[in-house]
């Protein structure tokens, strides 16, 4: 009987930080309460959404830019029927990281 190799090799470790963990981290670093941080984060998200809805950009120098891009109409295929379909044009929010942010991530 042969033995199976049960060792696992992790090529990439990925951790996802959820909103609650982000709030906790921000509170610890700033010395503010979690409740205050939660309000600030909600206000930030709301402000970015409202700005993008108006068609404007949010640029945070060193961090990055939030903006809306237009996606043109394109052709796709229904995977179930293989029928060609038209995918309508749409607007999509995008984040483009700034130079300093990219450098920190690539250390």
Phi and psi restraints in degrees (range 20) as a CNS / XPLOR table:
assign (resid 1 and name C) (resid 2 and name N)
       (resid 2 and name CA) (resid 2 and name C) 1.0 -93.3 20.0 2
assign (resid 2 and name N) (resid 2 and name CA)
       (resid 2 and name C) (resid 3 and name N) 1.0 148.9 20.0 2
assign (resid 2 and name C) (resid 3 and name N)
       (resid 3 and name CA) (resid 3 and name C) 1.0 -91.6 20.0 2
assign (resid 3 and name N) (resid 3 and name CA)
       (resid 3 and name C) (resid 4 and name N) 1.0 141.6 20.0 2
assign (resid 3 and name C) (resid 4 and name N)
       (resid 4 and name CA) (resid 4 and name C) 1.0 -84.7 20.0 2
assign (resid 4 and name N) (resid 4 and name CA)
       (resid 4 and name C) (resid 5 and name N) 1.0 140.2 20.0 2
assign (resid 4 and name C) (resid 5 and name N)
       (resid 5 and name CA) (resid 5 and name C) 1.0 -78.5 20.0 2
assign (resid 5 and name N) (resid 5 and name CA)
       (resid 5 and name C) (resid 6 and name N) 1.0 112.4 20.0 2
assign (resid 5 and name C) (resid 6 and name N)
       (resid 6 and name CA) (resid 6 and name C) 1.0 -96.4 20.0 2
assign (resid 6 and name N) (resid 6 and name CA)
       (resid 6 and name C) (resid 7 and name N) 1.0 2.8 20.0 2
assign (resid 6 and name C) (resid 7 and name N)
       (resid 7 and name CA) (resid 7 and name C) 1.0 -73.1 20.0 2
assign (resid 7 and name N) (resid 7 and name CA)
       (resid 7 and name C) (resid 8 and name N) 1.0 145.6 20.0 2
assign (resid 7 and name C) (resid 8 and name N)
       (resid 8 and name CA) (resid 8 and name C) 1.0 -116.5 20.0 2
assign (resid 8 and name N) (resid 8 and name CA)
       (resid 8 and name C) (resid 9 and name N) 1.0 134.5 20.0 2
assign (resid 8 and name C) (resid 9 and name N)
       (resid 9 and name CA) (resid 9 and name C) 1.0 -107.1 20.0 2
assign (resid 9 and name N) (resid 9 and name CA)
       (resid 9 and name C) (resid 10 and name N) 1.0 122.6 20.0 2
assign (resid 9 and name C) (resid 10 and name N)
       (resid 10 and name CA) (resid 10 and name C) 1.0 -95.2 20.0 2
assign (resid 10 and name N) (resid 10 and name CA)
       (resid 10 and name C) (resid 11 and name N) 1.0 115.6 20.0 2
assign (resid 10 and name C) (resid 11 and name N)
       (resid 11 and name CA) (resid 11 and name C) 1.0 -80.5 20.0 2
assign (resid 11 and name N) (resid 11 and name CA)
       (resid 11 and name C) (resid 12 and name N) 1.0 -30.0 20.0 2
assign (resid 11 and name C) (resid 12 and name N)
       (resid 12 and name CA) (resid 12 and name C) 1.0 -149.6 20.0 2
assign (resid 12 and name N) (resid 12 and name CA)
       (resid 12 and name C) (resid 13 and name N) 1.0 126.4 20.0 2
assign (resid 12 and name C) (resid 13 and name N)
       (resid 13 and name CA) (resid 13 and name C) 1.0 -96.7 20.0 2
assign (resid 13 and name N) (resid 13 and name CA)
       (resid 13 and name C) (resid 14 and name N) 1.0 124.3 20.0 2
assign (resid 13 and name C) (resid 14 and name N)
       (resid 14 and name CA) (resid 14 and name C) 1.0 -122.7 20.0 2
assign (resid 14 and name N) (resid 14 and name CA)
       (resid 14 and name C) (resid 15 and name N) 1.0 126.3 20.0 2
assign (resid 14 and name C) (resid 15 and name N)
       (resid 15 and name CA) (resid 15 and name C) 1.0 -117.9 20.0 2
assign (resid 15 and name N) (resid 15 and name CA)
       (resid 15 and name C) (resid 16 and name N) 1.0 133.4 20.0 2
assign (resid 15 and name C) (resid 16 and name N)
       (resid 16 and name CA) (resid 16 and name C) 1.0 -105.5 20.0 2
assign (resid 16 and name N) (resid 16 and name CA)
       (resid 16 and name C) (resid 17 and name N) 1.0 125.8 20.0 2
assign (resid 16 and name C) (resid 17 and name N)
       (resid 17 and name CA) (resid 17 and name C) 1.0 -98.4 20.0 2
assign (resid 17 and name N) (resid 17 and name CA)
       (resid 17 and name C) (resid 18 and name N) 1.0 122.9 20.0 2
assign (resid 17 and name C) (resid 18 and name N)
       (resid 18 and name CA) (resid 18 and name C) 1.0 -89.1 20.0 2
assign (resid 18 and name N) (resid 18 and name CA)
       (resid 18 and name C) (resid 19 and name N) 1.0 178.1 20.0 2
assign (resid 18 and name C) (resid 19 and name N)
       (resid 19 and name CA) (resid 19 and name C) 1.0 -60.9 20.0 2
assign (resid 19 and name N) (resid 19 and name CA)
       (resid 19 and name C) (resid 20 and name N) 1.0 -43.5 20.0 2
assign (resid 19 and name C) (resid 20 and name N)
       (resid 20 and name CA) (resid 20 and name C) 1.0 -62.3 20.0 2
assign (resid 20 and name N) (resid 20 and name CA)
       (resid 20 and name C) (resid 21 and name N) 1.0 -41.4 20.0 2
assign (resid 20 and name C) (resid 21 and name N)
       (resid 21 and name CA) (resid 21 and name C) 1.0 -68.0 20.0 2
assign (resid 21 and name N) (resid 21 and name CA)
       (resid 21 and name C) (resid 22 and name N) 1.0 -36.6 20.0 2
assign (resid 21 and name C) (resid 22 and name N)
       (resid 22 and name CA) (resid 22 and name C) 1.0 -64.6 20.0 2
assign (resid 22 and name N) (resid 22 and name CA)
       (resid 22 and name C) (resid 23 and name N) 1.0 -43.7 20.0 2
assign (resid 22 and name C) (resid 23 and name N)
       (resid 23 and name CA) (resid 23 and name C) 1.0 -61.5 20.0 2
assign (resid 23 and name N) (resid 23 and name CA)
       (resid 23 and name C) (resid 24 and name N) 1.0 -43.2 20.0 2
assign (resid 23 and name C) (resid 24 and name N)
       (resid 24 and name CA) (resid 24 and name C) 1.0 -61.2 20.0 2
assign (resid 24 and name N) (resid 24 and name CA)
       (resid 24 and name C) (resid 25 and name N) 1.0 -45.9 20.0 2
assign (resid 24 and name C) (resid 25 and name N)
       (resid 25 and name CA) (resid 25 and name C) 1.0 -61.8 20.0 2
assign (resid 25 and name N) (resid 25 and name CA)
       (resid 25 and name C) (resid 26 and name N) 1.0 -44.6 20.0 2
assign (resid 25 and name C) (resid 26 and name N)
       (resid 26 and name CA) (resid 26 and name C) 1.0 -64.3 20.0 2
assign (resid 26 and name N) (resid 26 and name CA)
       (resid 26 and name C) (resid 27 and name N) 1.0 -39.0 20.0 2
assign (resid 26 and name C) (resid 27 and name N)
       (resid 27 and name CA) (resid 27 and name C) 1.0 -64.5 20.0 2
assign (resid 27 and name N) (resid 27 and name CA)
       (resid 27 and name C) (resid 28 and name N) 1.0 -42.1 20.0 2
assign (resid 27 and name C) (resid 28 and name N)
       (resid 28 and name CA) (resid 28 and name C) 1.0 -64.6 20.0 2
assign (resid 28 and name N) (resid 28 and name CA)
       (resid 28 and name C) (resid 29 and name N) 1.0 -40.5 20.0 2
assign (resid 28 and name C) (resid 29 and name N)
       (resid 29 and name CA) (resid 29 and name C) 1.0 -75.2 20.0 2
assign (resid 29 and name N) (resid 29 and name CA)
       (resid 29 and name C) (resid 30 and name N) 1.0 -29.5 20.0 2
assign (resid 29 and name C) (resid 30 and name N)
       (resid 30 and name CA) (resid 30 and name C) 1.0 -98.1 20.0 2
assign (resid 30 and name N) (resid 30 and name CA)
       (resid 30 and name C) (resid 31 and name N) 1.0 -21.5 20.0 2
assign (resid 30 and name C) (resid 31 and name N)
       (resid 31 and name CA) (resid 31 and name C) 1.0 82.5 20.0 2
assign (resid 31 and name N) (resid 31 and name CA)
       (resid 31 and name C) (resid 32 and name N) 1.0 3.3 20.0 2
assign (resid 31 and name C) (resid 32 and name N)
       (resid 32 and name CA) (resid 32 and name C) 1.0 -86.9 20.0 2
assign (resid 32 and name N) (resid 32 and name CA)
       (resid 32 and name C) (resid 33 and name N) 1.0 165.0 20.0 2
assign (resid 32 and name C) (resid 33 and name N)
       (resid 33 and name CA) (resid 33 and name C) 1.0 -76.3 20.0 2
assign (resid 33 and name N) (resid 33 and name CA)
       (resid 33 and name C) (resid 34 and name N) 1.0 157.7 20.0 2
assign (resid 33 and name C) (resid 34 and name N)
       (resid 34 and name CA) (resid 34 and name C) 1.0 -61.2 20.0 2
assign (resid 34 and name N) (resid 34 and name CA)
       (resid 34 and name C) (resid 35 and name N) 1.0 -36.5 20.0 2
assign (resid 34 and name C) (resid 35 and name N)
       (resid 35 and name CA) (resid 35 and name C) 1.0 -63.7 20.0 2
assign (resid 35 and name N) (resid 35 and name CA)
       (resid 35 and name C) (resid 36 and name N) 1.0 -42.9 20.0 2
assign (resid 35 and name C) (resid 36 and name N)
       (resid 36 and name CA) (resid 36 and name C) 1.0 -66.0 20.0 2
assign (resid 36 and name N) (resid 36 and name CA)
       (resid 36 and name C) (resid 37 and name N) 1.0 -41.2 20.0 2
assign (resid 36 and name C) (resid 37 and name N)
       (resid 37 and name CA) (resid 37 and name C) 1.0 -64.6 20.0 2
assign (resid 37 and name N) (resid 37 and name CA)
       (resid 37 and name C) (resid 38 and name N) 1.0 -40.5 20.0 2
assign (resid 37 and name C) (resid 38 and name N)
       (resid 38 and name CA) (resid 38 and name C) 1.0 -61.4 20.0 2
assign (resid 38 and name N) (resid 38 and name CA)
       (resid 38 and name C) (resid 39 and name N) 1.0 -41.7 20.0 2
assign (resid 38 and name C) (resid 39 and name N)
       (resid 39 and name CA) (resid 39 and name C) 1.0 -63.8 20.0 2
assign (resid 39 and name N) (resid 39 and name CA)
       (resid 39 and name C) (resid 40 and name N) 1.0 -43.7 20.0 2
assign (resid 39 and name C) (resid 40 and name N)
       (resid 40 and name CA) (resid 40 and name C) 1.0 -64.3 20.0 2
assign (resid 40 and name N) (resid 40 and name CA)
       (resid 40 and name C) (resid 41 and name N) 1.0 -43.4 20.0 2
assign (resid 40 and name C) (resid 41 and name N)
       (resid 41 and name CA) (resid 41 and name C) 1.0 -65.1 20.0 2
assign (resid 41 and name N) (resid 41 and name CA)
       (resid 41 and name C) (resid 42 and name N) 1.0 -42.2 20.0 2
assign (resid 41 and name C) (resid 42 and name N)
       (resid 42 and name CA) (resid 42 and name C) 1.0 -63.2 20.0 2
assign (resid 42 and name N) (resid 42 and name CA)
       (resid 42 and name C) (resid 43 and name N) 1.0 -41.8 20.0 2
assign (resid 42 and name C) (resid 43 and name N)
       (resid 43 and name CA) (resid 43 and name C) 1.0 -63.3 20.0 2
assign (resid 43 and name N) (resid 43 and name CA)
       (resid 43 and name C) (resid 44 and name N) 1.0 -40.8 20.0 2
assign (resid 43 and name C) (resid 44 and name N)
       (resid 44 and name CA) (resid 44 and name C) 1.0 -61.8 20.0 2
assign (resid 44 and name N) (resid 44 and name CA)
       (resid 44 and name C) (resid 45 and name N) 1.0 -49.5 20.0 2
assign (resid 44 and name C) (resid 45 and name N)
       (resid 45 and name CA) (resid 45 and name C) 1.0 -61.9 20.0 2
assign (resid 45 and name N) (resid 45 and name CA)
       (resid 45 and name C) (resid 46 and name N) 1.0 -45.1 20.0 2
assign (resid 45 and name C) (resid 46 and name N)
       (resid 46 and name CA) (resid 46 and name C) 1.0 -60.1 20.0 2
assign (resid 46 and name N) (resid 46 and name CA)
       (resid 46 and name C) (resid 47 and name N) 1.0 -42.8 20.0 2
assign (resid 46 and name C) (resid 47 and name N)
       (resid 47 and name CA) (resid 47 and name C) 1.0 -64.6 20.0 2
assign (resid 47 and name N) (resid 47 and name CA)
       (resid 47 and name C) (resid 48 and name N) 1.0 -42.4 20.0 2
assign (resid 47 and name C) (resid 48 and name N)
       (resid 48 and name CA) (resid 48 and name C) 1.0 -63.2 20.0 2
assign (resid 48 and name N) (resid 48 and name CA)
       (resid 48 and name C) (resid 49 and name N) 1.0 -46.1 20.0 2
assign (resid 48 and name C) (resid 49 and name N)
       (resid 49 and name CA) (resid 49 and name C) 1.0 -60.0 20.0 2
assign (resid 49 and name N) (resid 49 and name CA)
       (resid 49 and name C) (resid 50 and name N) 1.0 -46.3 20.0 2
assign (resid 49 and name C) (resid 50 and name N)
       (resid 50 and name CA) (resid 50 and name C) 1.0 -62.6 20.0 2
assign (resid 50 and name N) (resid 50 and name CA)
       (resid 50 and name C) (resid 51 and name N) 1.0 -41.3 20.0 2
assign (resid 50 and name C) (resid 51 and name N)
       (resid 51 and name CA) (resid 51 and name C) 1.0 -64.4 20.0 2
assign (resid 51 and name N) (resid 51 and name CA)
       (resid 51 and name C) (resid 52 and name N) 1.0 -44.3 20.0 2
assign (resid 51 and name C) (resid 52 and name N)
       (resid 52 and name CA) (resid 52 and name C) 1.0 -67.2 20.0 2
assign (resid 52 and name N) (resid 52 and name CA)
       (resid 52 and name C) (resid 53 and name N) 1.0 -36.7 20.0 2
assign (resid 52 and name C) (resid 53 and name N)
       (resid 53 and name CA) (resid 53 and name C) 1.0 -59.8 20.0 2
assign (resid 53 and name N) (resid 53 and name CA)
       (resid 53 and name C) (resid 54 and name N) 1.0 -33.3 20.0 2
assign (resid 53 and name C) (resid 54 and name N)
       (resid 54 and name CA) (resid 54 and name C) 1.0 -80.6 20.0 2
assign (resid 54 and name N) (resid 54 and name CA)
       (resid 54 and name C) (resid 55 and name N) 1.0 -3.9 20.0 2
assign (resid 54 and name C) (resid 55 and name N)
       (resid 55 and name CA) (resid 55 and name C) 1.0 88.4 20.0 2
assign (resid 55 and name N) (resid 55 and name CA)
       (resid 55 and name C) (resid 56 and name N) 1.0 10.0 20.0 2
assign (resid 55 and name C) (resid 56 and name N)
       (resid 56 and name CA) (resid 56 and name C) 1.0 -98.1 20.0 2
assign (resid 56 and name N) (resid 56 and name CA)
       (resid 56 and name C) (resid 57 and name N) 1.0 172.0 20.0 2
assign (resid 56 and name C) (resid 57 and name N)
       (resid 57 and name CA) (resid 57 and name C) 1.0 -106.7 20.0 2
assign (resid 57 and name N) (resid 57 and name CA)
       (resid 57 and name C) (resid 58 and name N) 1.0 156.8 20.0 2
assign (resid 57 and name C) (resid 58 and name N)
       (resid 58 and name CA) (resid 58 and name C) 1.0 -118.5 20.0 2
assign (resid 58 and name N) (resid 58 and name CA)
       (resid 58 and name C) (resid 59 and name N) 1.0 114.7 20.0 2
assign (resid 58 and name C) (resid 59 and name N)
       (resid 59 and name CA) (resid 59 and name C) 1.0 -114.9 20.0 2
assign (resid 59 and name N) (resid 59 and name CA)
       (resid 59 and name C) (resid 60 and name N) 1.0 119.5 20.0 2
assign (resid 59 and name C) (resid 60 and name N)
       (resid 60 and name CA) (resid 60 and name C) 1.0 -112.2 20.0 2
assign (resid 60 and name N) (resid 60 and name CA)
       (resid 60 and name C) (resid 61 and name N) 1.0 100.3 20.0 2
assign (resid 60 and name C) (resid 61 and name N)
       (resid 61 and name CA) (resid 61 and name C) 1.0 -55.9 20.0 2
assign (resid 61 and name N) (resid 61 and name CA)
       (resid 61 and name C) (resid 62 and name N) 1.0 129.8 20.0 2
assign (resid 61 and name C) (resid 62 and name N)
       (resid 62 and name CA) (resid 62 and name C) 1.0 90.7 20.0 2
assign (resid 62 and name N) (resid 62 and name CA)
       (resid 62 and name C) (resid 63 and name N) 1.0 -23.7 20.0 2
assign (resid 62 and name C) (resid 63 and name N)
       (resid 63 and name CA) (resid 63 and name C) 1.0 -102.8 20.0 2
assign (resid 63 and name N) (resid 63 and name CA)
       (resid 63 and name C) (resid 64 and name N) 1.0 -57.5 20.0 2
assign (resid 63 and name C) (resid 64 and name N)
       (resid 64 and name CA) (resid 64 and name C) 1.0 160.5 20.0 2
assign (resid 64 and name N) (resid 64 and name CA)
       (resid 64 and name C) (resid 65 and name N) 1.0 -175.8 20.0 2
assign (resid 64 and name C) (resid 65 and name N)
       (resid 65 and name CA) (resid 65 and name C) 1.0 -128.1 20.0 2
assign (resid 65 and name N) (resid 65 and name CA)
       (resid 65 and name C) (resid 66 and name N) 1.0 131.6 20.0 2
assign (resid 65 and name C) (resid 66 and name N)
       (resid 66 and name CA) (resid 66 and name C) 1.0 -99.1 20.0 2
assign (resid 66 and name N) (resid 66 and name CA)
       (resid 66 and name C) (resid 67 and name N) 1.0 130.9 20.0 2
assign (resid 66 and name C) (resid 67 and name N)
       (resid 67 and name CA) (resid 67 and name C) 1.0 -152.8 20.0 2
assign (resid 67 and name N) (resid 67 and name CA)
       (resid 67 and name C) (resid 68 and name N) 1.0 171.6 20.0 2
assign (resid 67 and name C) (resid 68 and name N)
       (resid 68 and name CA) (resid 68 and name C) 1.0 -110.1 20.0 2
assign (resid 68 and name N) (resid 68 and name CA)
       (resid 68 and name C) (resid 69 and name N) 1.0 134.0 20.0 2
assign (resid 68 and name C) (resid 69 and name N)
       (resid 69 and name CA) (resid 69 and name C) 1.0 -118.8 20.0 2
assign (resid 69 and name N) (resid 69 and name CA)
       (resid 69 and name C) (resid 70 and name N) 1.0 148.8 20.0 2
assign (resid 69 and name C) (resid 70 and name N)
       (resid 70 and name CA) (resid 70 and name C) 1.0 -89.3 20.0 2
assign (resid 70 and name N) (resid 70 and name CA)
       (resid 70 and name C) (resid 71 and name N) 1.0 132.3 20.0 2
assign (resid 70 and name C) (resid 71 and name N)
       (resid 71 and name CA) (resid 71 and name C) 1.0 -107.8 20.0 2
assign (resid 71 and name N) (resid 71 and name CA)
       (resid 71 and name C) (resid 72 and name N) 1.0 125.9 20.0 2
assign (resid 71 and name C) (resid 72 and name N)
       (resid 72 and name CA) (resid 72 and name C) 1.0 -72.3 20.0 2
assign (resid 72 and name N) (resid 72 and name CA)
       (resid 72 and name C) (resid 73 and name N) 1.0 164.7 20.0 2
assign (resid 72 and name C) (resid 73 and name N)
       (resid 73 and name CA) (resid 73 and name C) 1.0 -64.8 20.0 2
assign (resid 73 and name N) (resid 73 and name CA)
       (resid 73 and name C) (resid 74 and name N) 1.0 142.9 20.0 2
assign (resid 73 and name C) (resid 74 and name N)
       (resid 74 and name CA) (resid 74 and name C) 1.0 -145.8 20.0 2
assign (resid 74 and name N) (resid 74 and name CA)
       (resid 74 and name C) (resid 75 and name N) 1.0 167.6 20.0 2
assign (resid 74 and name C) (resid 75 and name N)
       (resid 75 and name CA) (resid 75 and name C) 1.0 -97.8 20.0 2
assign (resid 75 and name N) (resid 75 and name CA)
       (resid 75 and name C) (resid 76 and name N) 1.0 141.3 20.0 2
assign (resid 75 and name C) (resid 76 and name N)
       (resid 76 and name CA) (resid 76 and name C) 1.0 -134.2 20.0 2
assign (resid 76 and name N) (resid 76 and name CA)
       (resid 76 and name C) (resid 77 and name N) 1.0 -175.0 20.0 2
assign (resid 76 and name C) (resid 77 and name N)
       (resid 77 and name CA) (resid 77 and name C) 1.0 -137.0 20.0 2
assign (resid 77 and name N) (resid 77 and name CA)
       (resid 77 and name C) (resid 78 and name N) 1.0 131.8 20.0 2
assign (resid 77 and name C) (resid 78 and name N)
       (resid 78 and name CA) (resid 78 and name C) 1.0 -70.3 20.0 2
assign (resid 78 and name N) (resid 78 and name CA)
       (resid 78 and name C) (resid 79 and name N) 1.0 116.2 20.0 2
assign (resid 78 and name C) (resid 79 and name N)
       (resid 79 and name CA) (resid 79 and name C) 1.0 -66.2 20.0 2
assign (resid 79 and name N) (resid 79 and name CA)
       (resid 79 and name C) (resid 80 and name N) 1.0 -23.1 20.0 2
assign (resid 79 and name C) (resid 80 and name N)
       (resid 80 and name CA) (resid 80 and name C) 1.0 -78.0 20.0 2
assign (resid 80 and name N) (resid 80 and name CA)
       (resid 80 and name C) (resid 81 and name N) 1.0 -44.6 20.0 2
assign (resid 80 and name C) (resid 81 and name N)
       (resid 81 and name CA) (resid 81 and name C) 1.0 -104.6 20.0 2
assign (resid 81 and name N) (resid 81 and name CA)
       (resid 81 and name C) (resid 82 and name N) 1.0 -11.2 20.0 2
assign (resid 81 and name C) (resid 82 and name N)
       (resid 82 and name CA) (resid 82 and name C) 1.0 64.4 20.0 2
assign (resid 82 and name N) (resid 82 and name CA)
       (resid 82 and name C) (resid 83 and name N) 1.0 14.2 20.0 2
assign (resid 82 and name C) (resid 83 and name N)
       (resid 83 and name CA) (resid 83 and name C) 1.0 -76.2 20.0 2
assign (resid 83 and name N) (resid 83 and name CA)
       (resid 83 and name C) (resid 84 and name N) 1.0 136.5 20.0 2
assign (resid 83 and name C) (resid 84 and name N)
       (resid 84 and name CA) (resid 84 and name C) 1.0 -74.7 20.0 2
assign (resid 84 and name N) (resid 84 and name CA)
       (resid 84 and name C) (resid 85 and name N) 1.0 134.8 20.0 2
assign (resid 84 and name C) (resid 85 and name N)
       (resid 85 and name CA) (resid 85 and name C) 1.0 -130.5 20.0 2
assign (resid 85 and name N) (resid 85 and name CA)
       (resid 85 and name C) (resid 86 and name N) 1.0 157.9 20.0 2
assign (resid 85 and name C) (resid 86 and name N)
       (resid 86 and name CA) (resid 86 and name C) 1.0 -95.3 20.0 2
assign (resid 86 and name N) (resid 86 and name CA)
       (resid 86 and name C) (resid 87 and name N) 1.0 125.5 20.0 2
assign (resid 86 and name C) (resid 87 and name N)
       (resid 87 and name CA) (resid 87 and name C) 1.0 -96.4 20.0 2
assign (resid 87 and name N) (resid 87 and name CA)
       (resid 87 and name C) (resid 88 and name N) 1.0 118.8 20.0 2
assign (resid 87 and name C) (resid 88 and name N)
       (resid 88 and name CA) (resid 88 and name C) 1.0 -66.9 20.0 2
assign (resid 88 and name N) (resid 88 and name CA)
       (resid 88 and name C) (resid 89 and name N) 1.0 157.9 20.0 2
assign (resid 88 and name C) (resid 89 and name N)
       (resid 89 and name CA) (resid 89 and name C) 1.0 -62.4 20.0 2
assign (resid 89 and name N) (resid 89 and name CA)
       (resid 89 and name C) (resid 90 and name N) 1.0 151.0 20.0 2
assign (resid 89 and name C) (resid 90 and name N)
       (resid 90 and name CA) (resid 90 and name C) 1.0 -153.5 20.0 2
assign (resid 90 and name N) (resid 90 and name CA)
       (resid 90 and name C) (resid 91 and name N) 1.0 167.3 20.0 2
assign (resid 90 and name C) (resid 91 and name N)
       (resid 91 and name CA) (resid 91 and name C) 1.0 -107.0 20.0 2
assign (resid 91 and name N) (resid 91 and name CA)
       (resid 91 and name C) (resid 92 and name N) 1.0 136.6 20.0 2
assign (resid 91 and name C) (resid 92 and name N)
       (resid 92 and name CA) (resid 92 and name C) 1.0 -128.6 20.0 2
assign (resid 92 and name N) (resid 92 and name CA)
       (resid 92 and name C) (resid 93 and name N) 1.0 136.3 20.0 2
assign (resid 92 and name C) (resid 93 and name N)
       (resid 93 and name CA) (resid 93 and name C) 1.0 -76.5 20.0 2
assign (resid 93 and name N) (resid 93 and name CA)
       (resid 93 and name C) (resid 94 and name N) 1.0 139.5 20.0 2
assign (resid 93 and name C) (resid 94 and name N)
       (resid 94 and name CA) (resid 94 and name C) 1.0 -134.4 20.0 2
assign (resid 94 and name N) (resid 94 and name CA)
       (resid 94 and name C) (resid 95 and name N) 1.0 155.7 20.0 2
assign (resid 94 and name C) (resid 95 and name N)
       (resid 95 and name CA) (resid 95 and name C) 1.0 -121.1 20.0 2
assign (resid 95 and name N) (resid 95 and name CA)
       (resid 95 and name C) (resid 96 and name N) 1.0 125.9 20.0 2
assign (resid 95 and name C) (resid 96 and name N)
       (resid 96 and name CA) (resid 96 and name C) 1.0 -111.9 20.0 2
assign (resid 96 and name N) (resid 96 and name CA)
       (resid 96 and name C) (resid 97 and name N) 1.0 113.0 20.0 2
assign (resid 96 and name C) (resid 97 and name N)
       (resid 97 and name CA) (resid 97 and name C) 1.0 -66.0 20.0 2
assign (resid 97 and name N) (resid 97 and name CA)
       (resid 97 and name C) (resid 98 and name N) 1.0 145.9 20.0 2
assign (resid 97 and name C) (resid 98 and name N)
       (resid 98 and name CA) (resid 98 and name C) 1.0 -80.3 20.0 2
assign (resid 98 and name N) (resid 98 and name CA)
       (resid 98 and name C) (resid 99 and name N) 1.0 168.9 20.0 2
assign (resid 98 and name C) (resid 99 and name N)
       (resid 99 and name CA) (resid 99 and name C) 1.0 -58.9 20.0 2
assign (resid 99 and name N) (resid 99 and name CA)
       (resid 99 and name C) (resid 100 and name N) 1.0 -48.9 20.0 2
assign (resid 99 and name C) (resid 100 and name N)
       (resid 100 and name CA) (resid 100 and name C) 1.0 -63.2 20.0 2
assign (resid 100 and name N) (resid 100 and name CA)
       (resid 100 and name C) (resid 101 and name N) 1.0 -39.7 20.0 2
assign (resid 100 and name C) (resid 101 and name N)
       (resid 101 and name CA) (resid 101 and name C) 1.0 -64.3 20.0 2
assign (resid 101 and name N) (resid 101 and name CA)
       (resid 101 and name C) (resid 102 and name N) 1.0 -44.7 20.0 2
assign (resid 101 and name C) (resid 102 and name N)
       (resid 102 and name CA) (resid 102 and name C) 1.0 -59.8 20.0 2
assign (resid 102 and name N) (resid 102 and name CA)
       (resid 102 and name C) (resid 103 and name N) 1.0 -43.0 20.0 2
assign (resid 102 and name C) (resid 103 and name N)
       (resid 103 and name CA) (resid 103 and name C) 1.0 -62.6 20.0 2
assign (resid 103 and name N) (resid 103 and name CA)
       (resid 103 and name C) (resid 104 and name N) 1.0 -40.5 20.0 2
assign (resid 103 and name C) (resid 104 and name N)
       (resid 104 and name CA) (resid 104 and name C) 1.0 -64.9 20.0 2
assign (resid 104 and name N) (resid 104 and name CA)
       (resid 104 and name C) (resid 105 and name N) 1.0 -41.0 20.0 2
assign (resid 104 and name C) (resid 105 and name N)
       (resid 105 and name CA) (resid 105 and name C) 1.0 -67.7 20.0 2
assign (resid 105 and name N) (resid 105 and name CA)
       (resid 105 and name C) (resid 106 and name N) 1.0 -33.6 20.0 2
assign (resid 105 and name C) (resid 106 and name N)
       (resid 106 and name CA) (resid 106 and name C) 1.0 -89.8 20.0 2
assign (resid 106 and name N) (resid 106 and name CA)
       (resid 106 and name C) (resid 107 and name N) 1.0 10.8 20.0 2
